[in-house]
Amino acid sequence: MGYRWAKASSEERSVLLEFVYLTYQELCPDGFAEGLGWQMIDQYCSEQTPRWWVVLEEELAFNPVAGLWLGNALDPVQGDRFAQIFLLYVRPEHRHQGLGSALMGEAQAWAMARGDRQIGLQVFAHNQTALSLYHKLGYHTHSLLMVKSL
């Protein structure tokens, strides 16, 4: 396919921050919370929250075109720990190449290997591209996050 997996480097946190911002810029063009990216990374990024990166095969530098960041969540009904997808991002010029599906496959394999019985994610209701991918991969709505402006 012209792509390969890349291991993390010292630049990883800055790339993770860039991907968080790119995701929210696409989904919330009218703006998003100042400082959100570093706050998320400081709060959730650890050795227990693995990241996978995809780079162009011929690239020697750490310059990912796609990435996946996983964490942990608890099922409030069963009490089980399960894998939670914090971030899945593919740069626009590399979309529709199967990278998102490949990364989701890695997430599922990681979750199954550690004994998780489910995997979860949060997606904006207006993100039809992501919803389409997740439905195609067998995900379904389990709960709804509802908010009210005050």
GUKEMI-824558 format. One record per residue: x negated, y, z of N, C-alpha, C in turn. Coordinates in Angstrom, 2 decimals, padded with zeros to 5 digits. Layout:
BEGIN
n_c1->X	n_c2->Y	n_c3->Z	ca_c1->X	ca_c2->Y	ca_c3->Z	c_c1->X	c_c2->Y	c_c3->Z .
...
END
This chain:
BEGIN
n_c1->-000.81	n_c2->-001.21	n_c3->000.00	ca_c1->000.00	ca_c2->000.00	ca_c3->000.00	c_c1->-000.85	c_c2->001.27	c_c3->000.00 .
n_c1->-002.15	n_c2->001.17	n_c3->000.28	ca_c1->-002.98	ca_c2->002.36	ca_c3->000.34	c_c1->-003.08	c_c2->002.96	c_c3->001.72 .
n_c1->-002.56	n_c2->002.24	n_c3->002.73	ca_c1->-002.57	ca_c2->002.73	ca_c3->004.11	c_c1->-003.22	c_c2->001.69	c_c3->005.01 .
n_c1->-003.67	n_c2->002.13	n_c3->006.19	ca_c1->-004.21	ca_c2->001.21	ca_c3->007.18	c_c1->-003.88	c_c2->001.75	c_c3->008.58 .
n_c1->-003.93	n_c2->000.85	n_c3->009.57	ca_c1->-003.76	ca_c2->001.26	ca_c3->010.96	c_c1->-005.02	c_c2->001.98	c_c3->011.41 .
n_c1->-004.86	n_c2->002.96	n_c3->012.27	ca_c1->-006.01	ca_c2->003.68	ca_c3->012.82	c_c1->-005.97	c_c2->003.63	c_c3->014.33 .
n_c1->-007.13	n_c2->003.44	n_c3->014.92	ca_c1->-007.21	ca_c2->003.48	ca_c3->016.38	c_c1->-007.24	c_c2->004.92	c_c3->016.84 .
n_c1->-006.88	n_c2->005.11	n_c3->018.08	ca_c1->-006.88	ca_c2->006.44	ca_c3->018.67	c_c1->-008.30	c_c2->007.00	c_c3->018.71 .
n_c1->-008.37	n_c2->008.31	n_c3->018.71	ca_c1->-009.66	ca_c2->008.98	ca_c3->018.82	c_c1->-009.51	c_c2->010.10	c_c3->019.83 .
n_c1->-010.57	n_c2->010.87	n_c3->020.00	ca_c1->-010.50	ca_c2->012.00	ca_c3->020.93	c_c1->-009.52	c_c2->013.05	c_c3->020.44 .
n_c1->-009.18	n_c2->013.02	n_c3->019.15	ca_c1->-008.24	ca_c2->013.98	ca_c3->018.58	c_c1->-006.79	c_c2->013.55	c_c3->018.73 .
n_c1->-006.57	n_c2->012.36	n_c3->019.29	ca_c1->-005.23	ca_c2->011.80	ca_c3->019.30	c_c1->-004.19	c_c2->012.69	c_c3->019.96 .
n_c1->-004.48	n_c2->013.24	n_c3->021.11	ca_c1->-003.48	ca_c2->014.05	ca_c3->021.81	c_c1->-003.07	c_c2->015.26	c_c3->020.98 .
n_c1->-004.02	n_c2->015.87	n_c3->020.27	ca_c1->-003.65	ca_c2->017.02	ca_c3->019.44	c_c1->-002.80	c_c2->016.60	c_c3->018.25 .
n_c1->-003.06	n_c2->015.42	n_c3->017.70	ca_c1->-002.23	ca_c2->014.92	ca_c3->016.59	c_c1->-000.84	c_c2->014.55	c_c3->017.12 .
n_c1->-000.79	n_c2->013.93	n_c3->018.29	ca_c1->000.49	ca_c2->013.61	ca_c3->018.90	c_c1->001.30	c_c2->014.89	c_c3->019.12 .
n_c1->000.66	n_c2->015.93	n_c3->019.61	ca_c1->001.33	ca_c2->017.22	ca_c3->019.78	c_c1->001.83	c_c2->017.76	c_c3->018.44 .
n_c1->000.98	n_c2->017.69	n_c3->017.42	ca_c1->001.39	ca_c2->018.16	ca_c3->016.09	c_c1->002.62	c_c2->017.40	c_c3->015.60 .
n_c1->002.65	n_c2->016.08	n_c3->015.78	ca_c1->003.78	ca_c2->015.29	ca_c3->015.32	c_c1->005.05	c_c2->015.62	c_c3->016.10 .
n_c1->004.92	n_c2->015.86	n_c3->017.41	ca_c1->006.09	ca_c2->016.28	ca_c3->018.20	c_c1->006.64	c_c2->017.58	c_c3->017.64 .
n_c1->005.77	n_c2->018.56	n_c3->017.40	ca_c1->006.22	ca_c2->019.84	ca_c3->016.86	c_c1->006.81	c_c2->019.70	c_c3->015.47 .
n_c1->006.18	n_c2->018.92	n_c3->014.60	ca_c1->006.71	ca_c2->018.74	ca_c3->013.25	c_c1->008.10	c_c2->018.10	c_c3->013.29 .
n_c1->008.27	n_c2->017.13	n_c3->014.16	ca_c1->009.58	ca_c2->016.48	ca_c3->014.31	c_c1->010.65	c_c2->017.50	c_c3->014.70 .
n_c1->010.38	n_c2->018.27	n_c3->015.74	ca_c1->011.38	ca_c2->019.22	ca_c3->016.21	c_c1->011.56	c_c2->020.40	c_c3->015.26 .
n_c1->010.53	n_c2->020.80	n_c3->014.53	ca_c1->010.69	ca_c2->021.85	ca_c3->013.53	c_c1->011.64	c_c2->021.40	c_c3->012.43 .
n_c1->011.52	n_c2->020.15	n_c3->012.01	ca_c1->012.43	ca_c2->019.63	ca_c3->010.98	c_c1->013.85	c_c2->019.52	c_c3->011.48 .
n_c1->014.01	n_c2->019.06	n_c3->012.70	ca_c1->015.35	ca_c2->018.79	ca_c3->013.23	c_c1->016.02	c_c2->020.00	c_c3->013.85 .
n_c1->015.25	n_c2->020.98	n_c3->014.26	ca_c1->015.78	ca_c2->022.17	ca_c3->014.92	c_c1->015.15	c_c2->023.41	c_c3->014.29 .
n_c1->015.47	n_c2->023.71	n_c3->013.04	ca_c1->014.80	ca_c2->024.83	ca_c3->012.36	c_c1->015.04	c_c2->026.19	c_c3->013.02 .
n_c1->016.07	n_c2->026.31	n_c3->013.84	ca_c1->016.35	ca_c2->027.58	ca_c3->014.52	c_c1->015.54	c_c2->027.74	c_c3->015.80 .
n_c1->014.69	n_c2->026.77	n_c3->016.09	ca_c1->013.83	ca_c2->026.87	ca_c3->017.26	c_c1->014.00	c_c2->025.71	c_c3->018.21 .
n_c1->013.03	n_c2->025.54	n_c3->019.08	ca_c1->013.04	ca_c2->024.50	ca_c3->020.09	c_c1->012.23	c_c2->025.00	c_c3->021.28 .
n_c1->012.30	n_c2->024.28	n_c3->022.37	ca_c1->011.72	ca_c2->024.72	ca_c3->023.64	c_c1->010.21	c_c2->024.98	c_c3->023.54 .
n_c1->009.81	n_c2->026.17	n_c3->023.94	ca_c1->008.40	ca_c2->026.56	ca_c3->023.99	c_c1->007.65	c_c2->025.63	c_c3->024.95 .
n_c1->006.53	n_c2->025.11	n_c3->024.53	ca_c1->005.73	ca_c2->024.26	ca_c3->025.39	c_c1->006.24	c_c2->022.84	c_c3->025.54 .
n_c1->007.29	n_c2->022.48	n_c3->024.82	ca_c1->007.88	ca_c2->021.15	ca_c3->024.95	c_c1->006.88	c_c2->020.04	c_c3->024.68 .
n_c1->006.09	n_c2->020.18	n_c3->023.62	ca_c1->005.17	ca_c2->019.13	ca_c3->023.23	c_c1->004.18	c_c2->018.75	c_c3->024.31 .
n_c1->003.45	n_c2->019.74	n_c3->024.84	ca_c1->002.47	ca_c2->019.43	ca_c3->025.89	c_c1->003.16	c_c2->018.90	c_c3->027.13 .
n_c1->004.33	n_c2->019.42	n_c3->027.44	ca_c1->005.04	ca_c2->018.94	ca_c3->028.62	c_c1->005.38	c_c2->017.46	c_c3->028.46 .
n_c1->005.88	n_c2->017.07	n_c3->027.27	ca_c1->006.18	ca_c2->015.66	ca_c3->027.02	c_c1->004.92	c_c2->014.80	c_c3->027.13 .
n_c1->003.86	n_c2->015.26	n_c3->026.50	ca_c1->002.62	ca_c2->014.48	ca_c3->026.50	c_c1->002.04	c_c2->014.37	c_c3->027.90 .
n_c1->002.00	n_c2->015.47	n_c3->028.63	ca_c1->001.48	ca_c2->015.43	ca_c3->030.00	c_c1->002.31	c_c2->014.51	c_c3->030.90 .
n_c1->003.62	n_c2->014.50	n_c3->030.69	ca_c1->004.49	ca_c2->013.72	ca_c3->031.56	c_c1->004.52	c_c2->012.24	c_c3->031.18 .
n_c1->004.47	n_c2->011.92	n_c3->029.89	ca_c1->004.72	ca_c2->010.55	ca_c3->029.47	c_c1->003.54	c_c2->009.81	c_c3->028.84 .
n_c1->002.53	n_c2->010.50	n_c3->028.36	ca_c1->001.43	ca_c2->009.84	ca_c3->027.64	c_c1->000.47	c_c2->009.20	c_c3->028.64 .
n_c1->000.28	n_c2->007.89	n_c3->028.52	ca_c1->-000.63	ca_c2->007.17	ca_c3->029.41	c_c1->-001.07	c_c2->005.88	c_c3->028.71 .
n_c1->-001.87	n_c2->005.10	n_c3->029.40	ca_c1->-002.29	ca_c2->003.80	ca_c3->028.86	c_c1->-001.11	c_c2->002.86	c_c3->028.71 .
n_c1->-000.01	n_c2->003.09	n_c3->029.42	ca_c1->001.17	ca_c2->002.24	ca_c3->029.33	c_c1->002.13	c_c2->002.68	c_c3->028.22 .
n_c1->001.79	n_c2->003.75	n_c3->027.52	ca_c1->002.64	ca_c2->004.23	ca_c3->026.43	c_c1->001.83	c_c2->004.19	c_c3->025.14 .
n_c1->001.81	n_c2->003.04	n_c3->024.47	ca_c1->000.94	ca_c2->002.87	ca_c3->023.30	c_c1->001.35	c_c2->003.75	c_c3->022.12 .
n_c1->000.35	n_c2->004.03	n_c3->021.30	ca_c1->000.54	ca_c2->004.79	ca_c3->020.08	c_c1->-000.07	c_c2->004.02	c_c3->018.93 .
n_c1->000.60	n_c2->004.04	n_c3->017.78	ca_c1->000.08	ca_c2->003.46	ca_c3->016.56	c_c1->-000.01	c_c2->004.58	c_c3->015.54 .
n_c1->-001.08	n_c2->004.57	n_c3->014.75	ca_c1->-001.30	ca_c2->005.60	ca_c3->013.75	c_c1->-001.52	c_c2->004.95	c_c3->012.39 .
n_c1->-001.05	n_c2->005.62	n_c3->011.35	ca_c1->-001.26	ca_c2->005.17	ca_c3->009.97	c_c1->-002.04	c_c2->006.26	c_c3->009.25 .
n_c1->-003.11	n_c2->005.86	n_c3->008.58	ca_c1->-003.92	ca_c2->006.79	ca_c3->007.81	c_c1->-004.05	c_c2->006.25	c_c3->006.38 .
n_c1->-004.45	n_c2->007.12	n_c3->005.48	ca_c1->-004.73	ca_c2->006.68	ca_c3->004.13	c_c1->-005.94	c_c2->005.76	c_c3->004.14 .
n_c1->-005.90	n_c2->004.71	n_c3->003.34	ca_c1->-006.97	ca_c2->003.72	ca_c3->003.34	c_c1->-008.35	c_c2->004.33	c_c3->003.10 .
n_c1->-008.45	n_c2->005.29	n_c3->002.19	ca_c1->-009.75	ca_c2->005.86	ca_c3->001.85	c_c1->-010.21	c_c2->006.94	c_c3->002.82 .
n_c1->-009.35	n_c2->007.39	n_c3->003.73	ca_c1->-009.71	ca_c2->008.43	ca_c3->004.71	c_c1->-010.65	c_c2->007.87	c_c3->005.76 .
n_c1->-011.73	n_c2->008.56	n_c3->006.01	ca_c1->-012.65	ca_c2->008.17	ca_c3->007.08	c_c1->-012.35	c_c2->008.94	c_c3->008.36 .
n_c1->-011.88	n_c2->010.17	n_c3->008.22	ca_c1->-011.55	ca_c2->011.00	ca_c3->009.39	c_c1->-010.21	c_c2->010.56	c_c3->009.97 .
n_c1->-010.00	n_c2->010.87	n_c3->011.24	ca_c1->-008.73	ca_c2->010.57	ca_c3->011.91	c_c1->-007.73	c_c2->011.64	c_c3->011.51 .
n_c1->-006.93	n_c2->011.34	n_c3->010.48	ca_c1->-005.94	ca_c2->012.28	ca_c3->009.96	c_c1->-004.66	c_c2->011.50	c_c3->009.64 .
n_c1->-003.91	n_c2->011.10	n_c3->010.66	ca_c1->-002.75	ca_c2->010.24	ca_c3->010.45	c_c1->-001.65	c_c2->010.87	c_c3->009.58 .
n_c1->-001.03	n_c2->010.01	n_c3->008.78	ca_c1->000.13	ca_c2->010.42	ca_c3->007.98	c_c1->001.42	c_c2->009.95	c_c3->008.63 .
n_c1->001.30	n_c2->009.07	n_c3->009.61	ca_c1->002.48	ca_c2->008.56	ca_c3->010.34	c_c1->002.04	c_c2->008.10	c_c3->011.71 .
n_c1->002.99	n_c2->008.12	n_c3->012.64	ca_c1->002.68	ca_c2->007.68	ca_c3->013.99	c_c1->003.90	c_c2->007.23	c_c3->014.75 .
n_c1->003.63	n_c2->006.43	n_c3->015.76	ca_c1->004.67	ca_c2->005.88	ca_c3->016.63	c_c1->004.17	c_c2->005.96	c_c3->018.06 .
n_c1->005.03	n_c2->006.41	n_c3->018.97	ca_c1->004.69	ca_c2->006.51	ca_c3->020.38	c_c1->005.78	c_c2->005.81	c_c3->021.17 .
n_c1->005.39	n_c2->004.84	n_c3->021.98	ca_c1->006.34	ca_c2->004.06	ca_c3->022.77	c_c1->006.18	c_c2->004.33	c_c3->024.26 .
n_c1->007.24	n_c2->004.10	n_c3->024.98	ca_c1->007.22	ca_c2->004.21	ca_c3->026.43	c_c1->008.14	c_c2->003.18	c_c3->027.04 .
n_c1->008.54	n_c2->003.44	n_c3->028.26	ca_c1->009.39	ca_c2->002.51	ca_c3->029.01	c_c1->010.66	c_c2->003.20	c_c3->029.46 .
n_c1->011.71	n_c2->002.42	n_c3->029.53	ca_c1->012.99	ca_c2->002.90	ca_c3->030.06	c_c1->013.61	c_c2->001.77	c_c3->030.87 .
n_c1->014.64	n_c2->002.10	n_c3->031.62	ca_c1->015.37	ca_c2->001.10	ca_c3->032.40	c_c1->016.82	c_c2->001.06	c_c3->031.96 .
n_c1->017.32	n_c2->-000.14	n_c3->031.77	ca_c1->018.73	ca_c2->-000.33	ca_c3->031.43	c_c1->019.53	c_c2->-000.13	c_c3->032.71 .
n_c1->020.42	n_c2->000.89	n_c3->032.75	ca_c1->021.15	ca_c2->001.17	ca_c3->033.99	c_c1->022.18	c_c2->000.10	c_c3->034.34 .
n_c1->022.55	n_c2->-000.75	n_c3->033.40	ca_c1->023.54	ca_c2->-001.80	ca_c3->033.66	c_c1->022.85	c_c2->-003.07	c_c3->034.15 .
n_c1->021.86	n_c2->-003.54	n_c3->033.41	ca_c1->021.17	ca_c2->-004.79	ca_c3->033.74	c_c1->019.98	c_c2->-004.58	c_c3->034.67 .
n_c1->019.43	n_c2->-003.37	n_c3->034.69	ca_c1->018.26	ca_c2->-003.09	ca_c3->035.51	c_c1->016.95	c_c2->-003.52	c_c3->034.88 .
n_c1->017.00	n_c2->-003.96	n_c3->033.63	ca_c1->015.79	ca_c2->-004.42	ca_c3->032.94	c_c1->014.98	c_c2->-003.26	c_c3->032.39 .
n_c1->013.66	n_c2->-003.40	n_c3->032.42	ca_c1->012.77	ca_c2->-002.48	ca_c3->031.72	c_c1->012.86	c_c2->-002.81	c_c3->030.24 .
n_c1->012.80	n_c2->-001.79	n_c3->029.39	ca_c1->012.75	ca_c2->-002.04	ca_c3->027.96	c_c1->011.90	c_c2->-000.97	c_c3->027.28 .
n_c1->011.44	n_c2->-001.29	n_c3->026.07	ca_c1->010.63	ca_c2->-000.35	ca_c3->025.30	c_c1->011.51	c_c2->000.78	c_c3->024.80 .
n_c1->011.00	n_c2->001.99	n_c3->024.91	ca_c1->011.70	ca_c2->003.18	ca_c3->024.45	c_c1->010.81	c_c2->003.87	c_c3->023.41 .
n_c1->011.35	n_c2->004.16	n_c3->022.25	ca_c1->010.60	ca_c2->004.87	ca_c3->021.23	c_c1->010.69	c_c2->006.35	c_c3->021.53 .
n_c1->009.55	n_c2->006.94	n_c3->021.87	ca_c1->009.50	ca_c2->008.37	ca_c3->022.14	c_c1->009.40	c_c2->009.17	c_c3->020.86 .
n_c1->008.66	n_c2->008.66	n_c3->019.89	ca_c1->008.42	ca_c2->009.41	ca_c3->018.66	c_c1->008.11	c_c2->008.47	c_c3->017.51 .
n_c1->008.76	n_c2->008.71	n_c3->016.40	ca_c1->008.42	ca_c2->008.08	ca_c3->015.13	c_c1->008.38	c_c2->009.21	c_c3->014.12 .
n_c1->007.23	n_c2->009.42	n_c3->013.50	ca_c1->007.12	ca_c2->010.50	ca_c3->012.53	c_c1->006.29	c_c2->010.05	c_c3->011.34 .
n_c1->006.79	n_c2->010.36	n_c3->010.15	ca_c1->006.08	ca_c2->010.13	ca_c3->008.90	c_c1->006.06	c_c2->011.47	c_c3->008.16 .
n_c1->004.89	n_c2->011.90	n_c3->007.77	ca_c1->004.80	ca_c2->013.16	ca_c3->007.03	c_c1->005.67	c_c2->013.06	c_c3->005.77 .
n_c1->006.36	n_c2->014.15	n_c3->005.41	ca_c1->007.31	ca_c2->014.11	ca_c3->004.29	c_c1->006.75	c_c2->013.53	c_c3->002.99 .
n_c1->005.50	n_c2->013.86	n_c3->002.67	ca_c1->004.93	ca_c2->013.38	ca_c3->001.40	c_c1->004.60	c_c2->011.88	c_c3->001.42 .
n_c1->004.75	n_c2->011.22	n_c3->002.58	ca_c1->004.47	ca_c2->009.79	ca_c3->002.69	c_c1->005.73	c_c2->008.98	c_c3->003.04 .
n_c1->006.86	n_c2->009.61	n_c3->003.00	ca_c1->008.12	ca_c2->008.92	ca_c3->003.30	c_c1->008.54	c_c2->008.04	c_c3->002.13 .
n_c1->009.42	n_c2->007.10	n_c3->002.41	ca_c1->009.96	ca_c2->006.16	ca_c3->001.42	c_c1->008.88	c_c2->005.23	c_c3->000.88 .
n_c1->007.86	n_c2->004.95	n_c3->001.72	ca_c1->006.79	ca_c2->004.02	ca_c3->001.38	c_c1->006.83	c_c2->002.79	c_c3->002.29 .
n_c1->007.82	n_c2->002.74	n_c3->003.19	ca_c1->007.93	ca_c2->001.62	ca_c3->004.12	c_c1->007.16	c_c2->001.81	c_c3->005.42 .
n_c1->006.58	n_c2->003.01	n_c3->005.62	ca_c1->005.78	ca_c2->003.24	ca_c3->006.83	c_c1->006.64	c_c2->003.24	c_c3->008.09 .
n_c1->007.80	n_c2->003.90	n_c3->008.03	ca_c1->008.69	ca_c2->003.92	ca_c3->009.20	c_c1->009.13	c_c2->002.52	c_c3->009.58 .
n_c1->009.51	n_c2->001.72	n_c3->008.60	ca_c1->009.92	ca_c2->000.34	ca_c3->008.87	c_c1->008.77	c_c2->-000.48	c_c3->009.44 .
n_c1->007.56	n_c2->-000.28	n_c3->008.90	ca_c1->006.39	ca_c2->-001.01	ca_c3->009.40	c_c1->006.10	c_c2->-000.64	c_c3->010.85 .
n_c1->006.18	n_c2->000.64	n_c3->011.16	ca_c1->005.94	ca_c2->001.08	ca_c3->012.54	c_c1->007.01	c_c2->000.55	c_c3->013.48 .
n_c1->008.25	n_c2->000.54	n_c3->013.02	ca_c1->009.34	ca_c2->-000.01	ca_c3->013.85	c_c1->009.12	c_c2->-001.50	c_c3->014.08 .
n_c1->008.58	n_c2->-002.20	n_c3->013.08	ca_c1->008.25	ca_c2->-003.62	ca_c3->013.25	c_c1->007.18	c_c2->-003.82	c_c3->014.31 .
n_c1->006.18	n_c2->-002.93	n_c3->014.33	ca_c1->005.15	ca_c2->-002.99	ca_c3->015.37	c_c1->005.74	c_c2->-002.75	c_c3->016.74 .
n_c1->006.66	n_c2->-001.79	n_c3->016.83	ca_c1->007.31	ca_c2->-001.50	ca_c3->018.11	c_c1->008.06	c_c2->-002.73	c_c3->018.61 .
n_c1->008.78	n_c2->-003.37	n_c3->017.72	ca_c1->009.55	ca_c2->-004.55	ca_c3->018.10	c_c1->008.64	c_c2->-005.69	c_c3->018.53 .
n_c1->007.56	n_c2->-005.90	n_c3->017.79	ca_c1->006.62	ca_c2->-006.97	ca_c3->018.14	c_c1->005.99	c_c2->-006.71	c_c3->019.51 .
n_c1->005.62	n_c2->-005.45	n_c3->019.78	ca_c1->005.03	ca_c2->-005.10	ca_c3->021.07	c_c1->006.03	c_c2->-005.37	c_c3->022.20 .
n_c1->007.28	n_c2->-004.94	n_c3->021.99	ca_c1->008.30	ca_c2->-005.12	ca_c3->023.02	c_c1->008.58	c_c2->-006.61	c_c3->023.27 .
n_c1->008.67	n_c2->-007.38	n_c3->022.21	ca_c1->008.92	ca_c2->-008.82	ca_c3->022.37	c_c1->007.75	c_c2->-009.51	c_c3->023.06 .
n_c1->006.53	n_c2->-009.12	n_c3->022.73	ca_c1->005.34	ca_c2->-009.74	ca_c3->023.32	c_c1->005.27	c_c2->-009.53	c_c3->024.82 .
n_c1->005.81	n_c2->-008.44	n_c3->025.30	ca_c1->005.77	ca_c2->-008.20	ca_c3->026.74	c_c1->007.05	c_c2->-008.64	c_c3->027.44 .
n_c1->007.97	n_c2->-009.28	n_c3->026.68	ca_c1->009.16	ca_c2->-009.88	ca_c3->027.28	c_c1->010.38	c_c2->-008.99	c_c3->027.35 .
n_c1->010.35	n_c2->-007.85	n_c3->026.70	ca_c1->011.53	ca_c2->-006.98	ca_c3->026.69	c_c1->012.66	c_c2->-007.65	c_c3->025.91 .
n_c1->013.88	n_c2->-007.43	n_c3->026.38	ca_c1->015.05	ca_c2->-008.01	ca_c3->025.70	c_c1->015.75	c_c2->-007.00	c_c3->024.80 .
n_c1->015.30	n_c2->-005.76	n_c3->024.84	ca_c1->015.86	ca_c2->-004.74	ca_c3->023.95	c_c1->014.85	c_c2->-003.62	c_c3->023.75 .
n_c1->015.13	n_c2->-002.81	n_c3->022.75	ca_c1->014.30	ca_c2->-001.65	ca_c3->022.46	c_c1->015.25	c_c2->-000.49	c_c3->022.19 .
n_c1->014.92	n_c2->000.70	n_c3->022.65	ca_c1->015.83	ca_c2->001.83	ca_c3->022.51	c_c1->015.15	c_c2->003.06	c_c3->021.95 .
n_c1->015.97	n_c2->004.00	n_c3->021.56	ca_c1->015.49	ca_c2->005.27	ca_c3->021.04	c_c1->016.62	c_c2->006.28	c_c3->021.13 .
n_c1->016.25	n_c2->007.54	n_c3->021.04	ca_c1->017.23	ca_c2->008.63	ca_c3->020.98	c_c1->017.07	c_c2->009.29	c_c3->019.63 .
n_c1->018.18	n_c2->009.57	n_c3->018.97	ca_c1->018.13	ca_c2->010.19	ca_c3->017.66	c_c1->019.19	c_c2->011.29	c_c3->017.61 .
n_c1->018.85	n_c2->012.41	n_c3->016.96	ca_c1->019.83	ca_c2->013.47	ca_c3->016.81	c_c1->020.95	c_c2->013.01	c_c3->015.87 .
n_c1->022.18	n_c2->013.35	n_c3->016.22	ca_c1->023.34	ca_c2->012.91	ca_c3->015.44	c_c1->023.30	c_c2->013.41	c_c3->014.00 .
n_c1->022.64	n_c2->014.54	n_c3->013.75	ca_c1->022.60	ca_c2->015.10	ca_c3->012.40	c_c1->021.40	c_c2->014.58	c_c3->011.58 .
n_c1->020.57	n_c2->013.73	n_c3->012.15	ca_c1->019.40	ca_c2->013.20	ca_c3->011.45	c_c1->019.81	c_c2->011.95	c_c3->010.67 .
n_c1->020.47	n_c2->012.17	n_c3->009.55	ca_c1->021.01	ca_c2->011.07	ca_c3->008.76	c_c1->019.93	c_c2->010.13	c_c3->008.21 .
n_c1->018.77	n_c2->010.66	n_c3->007.88	ca_c1->017.69	ca_c2->009.82	ca_c3->007.37	c_c1->017.27	c_c2->008.79	c_c3->008.42 .
n_c1->017.05	n_c2->009.26	n_c3->009.64	ca_c1->016.65	ca_c2->008.35	ca_c3->010.72	c_c1->017.79	c_c2->007.39	c_c3->011.05 .
n_c1->019.01	n_c2->007.89	n_c3->011.14	ca_c1->020.15	ca_c2->007.01	ca_c3->011.44	c_c1->020.27	c_c2->005.90	c_c3->010.41 .
n_c1->020.09	n_c2->006.23	n_c3->009.15	ca_c1->020.15	ca_c2->005.23	ca_c3->008.09	c_c1->019.09	c_c2->004.15	c_c3->008.29 .
n_c1->017.85	n_c2->004.57	n_c3->008.57	ca_c1->016.76	ca_c2->003.61	ca_c3->008.81	c_c1->017.09	c_c2->002.72	c_c3->009.99 .
n_c1->017.50	n_c2->003.31	n_c3->011.10	ca_c1->017.75	ca_c2->002.53	ca_c3->012.31	c_c1->018.91	c_c2->001.56	c_c3->012.11 .
n_c1->019.96	n_c2->001.98	n_c3->011.44	ca_c1->021.07	ca_c2->001.05	ca_c3->011.15	c_c1->020.59	c_c2->-000.10	c_c3->010.26 .
n_c1->019.79	n_c2->000.23	n_c3->009.25	ca_c1->019.25	ca_c2->-000.80	ca_c3->008.36	c_c1->018.43	c_c2->-001.83	c_c3->009.14 .
n_c1->017.72	n_c2->-001.37	n_c3->010.18	ca_c1->016.88	ca_c2->-002.25	ca_c3->010.99	c_c1->017.65	c_c2->-002.96	c_c3->012.10 .
n_c1->018.97	n_c2->-002.76	n_c3->012.19	ca_c1->019.78	ca_c2->-003.49	ca_c3->013.16	c_c1->020.09	c_c2->-002.76	c_c3->014.45 .
n_c1->019.76	n_c2->-001.50	n_c3->014.54	ca_c1->020.07	ca_c2->-000.72	ca_c3->015.75	c_c1->021.54	c_c2->-000.30	c_c3->015.72 .
n_c1->022.13	n_c2->-000.19	n_c3->016.89	ca_c1->023.51	ca_c2->000.27	ca_c3->017.00	c_c1->023.63	c_c2->001.24	c_c3->018.18 .
n_c1->024.69	n_c2->002.02	n_c3->018.18	ca_c1->024.91	ca_c2->002.98	ca_c3->019.27	c_c1->025.27	c_c2->002.22	c_c3->020.54 .
n_c1->024.52	n_c2->002.50	n_c3->021.59	ca_c1->024.74	ca_c2->001.87	ca_c3->022.89	c_c1->025.38	c_c2->002.85	c_c3->023.87 .
n_c1->024.98	n_c2->004.10	n_c3->023.78	ca_c1->025.55	ca_c2->005.14	ca_c3->024.62	c_c1->025.40	c_c2->006.46	c_c3->023.86 .
n_c1->026.08	n_c2->007.46	n_c3->024.33	ca_c1->026.00	ca_c2->008.78	ca_c3->023.70	c_c1->025.52	c_c2->009.79	c_c3->024.73 .
n_c1->024.56	n_c2->010.59	n_c3->024.35	ca_c1->024.12	ca_c2->011.71	ca_c3->025.18	c_c1->025.03	c_c2->012.88	c_c3->024.84 .
n_c1->025.73	n_c2->013.39	n_c3->025.81	ca_c1->026.64	ca_c2->014.51	ca_c3->025.58	c_c1->026.14	c_c2->015.71	c_c3->026.37 .
n_c1->026.23	n_c2->016.87	n_c3->025.78	ca_c1->025.82	ca_c2->018.10	ca_c3->026.45	c_c1->026.89	c_c2->019.17	c_c3->026.28 .
n_c1->026.87	n_c2->020.14	n_c3->027.17	ca_c1->027.79	ca_c2->021.27	ca_c3->027.11	c_c1->026.96	c_c2->022.52	c_c3->027.38 .
n_c1->027.06	n_c2->023.48	n_c3->026.52	ca_c1->026.36	ca_c2->024.75	ca_c3->026.74	c_c1->027.01	c_c2->025.51	c_c3->027.87 .
n_c1->026.20	n_c2->026.13	n_c3->028.71	ca_c1->026.71	ca_c2->026.91	ca_c3->029.83	c_c1->026.30	c_c2->028.37	c_c3->029.69 .
END
